[in-house]
Structure formats: C-alpha cells, structure tokens
Amino acid sequence: MIQLIKEPFFITTLLSGLLVAVLCGYLGLFIHLKKVIFISIALSEIAALGIVLGIIFGFEPTLASIVLTMIGVFLLSTENFLKNYSKESVVGFIYVLCISMAIILISKNPAIEAGHTDFASGNLLYSTWTDVMWIGVVGGIIMLIHIIFGKYFFYISFDSLSAASVGIKIYFYDLLLYLTLGMAISVSMKISGVLFVFASLVMPVMCGLVFAKNIKSIAIISFLVSVLSVVLGIVISYFFDFPTSPTIVIIYCLFFGVFSIIKKLF
C-alpha cells in the first residue's frame, strides 16, 4: 500500500476519480428521479465527440467538449427539435450519430489513441493536475448552482405538474439542470471515459435505493459507495494490473449485489 501511495500518479488519480464519482453520484439522483438515464449516455457520447474535435482542431479538449455538450443540451431541451419523433428516438439518434462520428475520426487520427485517450474506459492513471483543476472548478460551479437552485431542481424532478401549478418555470429549471449534468459529463469524459461516467451517474444511487427511502439517506449512501469504490478500485487495479475505470465499475456492481442480498435476507 505504501508503494502505491509513493507513486507519482497516485494523488492525481485519486483526486480525479473521487471528484468525478462524487459529482456524478450526486447528479445521478436527478437522473433517477426524472427517469432520463438514456439521456446521460447520449450526453456522454456528445462529450466524447467534443474531445475528439478539440484534439483534432487544436482546441482545449475539455472546453470543446463542454461547448458541444451544451449545444446538445439546448437541442434536446427544444420542444420543436424533431418534434414529430419521441424524445427517446431523438436521444437514440444523437447517441448513434456521435459515437459513429467519434469512432471514424479516431480511426483517421491515430495520434489521439497514442495520446492515452480512451473514450470507453478512460485513463485515470494519466490524469494530471490540469485535469484535477478542470474537474474541481467546473464541479464547484455546478455545486454553487445547485446550492442556489437545488430546491427547484428537486421540486420539478419529483412532481413537475405540481411545480408548474405554483408558477415554477419548468423549462428554465429543466434546462439549467441538464446544463449542469452536461457540464459534469463533459469535464469528466477525457480522463474517466463513458463507462466510468455513466456508471457513476447510475450505480451509486441504485445502491442507495436498496436501503433508503428519502433523498438525504440515498445521497449519503451514494456518496459512501462512490468514495469506497474509487479507493478500492484504484488499489485493486494497481496490484492486479487491471484497467482502473472498469475495476471501479465492477466494485459499484458488487456493492449493489451485496446490498440487494442483505436487503433480501434481512
């Protein structure tokens, strides 16, 4: 264990993993409440495409990812965008379009892969202090927005009809909520990959739902599962030479399995 702590990449890997897992774990509450899990995976692919385009055209990849994801959020929030089709169909269209474009662009630019950029499972071990700074700053902005508007986000997520009846601007707060989700996914994608980001949005909250019935308890369990999974995943992946992000995801799943068994038995 001491050997791992002395490794030069340990601190940045740990901080990056914790920031992404905790931030996505919190936002996962709204994904489950609003039942929009598929939208999160579509936004992940938009963010991945933004990173690819940023690398190819010489822009800051994280910033390019944020900009493209914000555009995607606006399009998905616009009622007249492909209005003749269901929201699920539009999300599916955007998902397959972005992932296909990203794969084609990467295949024609091998330098992207040579630069340790893996959009499926990420490369937490290659995270830098710049990555930590991006996640920390953007995460801080997101949490500030949620401190100010959080009660409205929960209100529209629990019961949008009741929220509308008391004069709450549903479209505005929906858009703002999705913008914070898009920002979190964008800033996490470059080092964490689609797998880790999507799993962090879904699995910790699922673990909380096994035992808890109120939002506060679910959030606490989600936080603890996120932190423990990242720490255990980094340690196990280091000593057994496993890829880090998939290892963390497997631990998420193990927590959920164990919690479910305990709940069933007791």
Secondary structure as GFF3:
##gff-version 3
##sequence-region A 1 266
A	DSSP	alpha_helix	2	5	.	.	.	ID=ss1
A	DSSP	alpha_helix	10	34	.	.	.	ID=ss2
A	DSSP	alpha_helix	37	57	.	.	.	ID=ss3
A	DSSP	alpha_helix	61	77	.	.	.	ID=ss4
A	DSSP	alpha_helix	87	107	.	.	.	ID=ss5
A	DSSP	alpha_helix	110	114	.	.	.	ID=ss6
A	DSSP	three_ten_helix	124	126	.	.	.	ID=ss7
A	DSSP	alpha_helix	129	158	.	.	.	ID=ss8
A	DSSP	alpha_helix	160	165	.	.	.	ID=ss9
A	DSSP	alpha_helix	170	211	.	.	.	ID=ss10
A	DSSP	alpha_helix	215	240	.	.	.	ID=ss11
A	DSSP	alpha_helix	244	265	.	.	.	ID=ss12
###
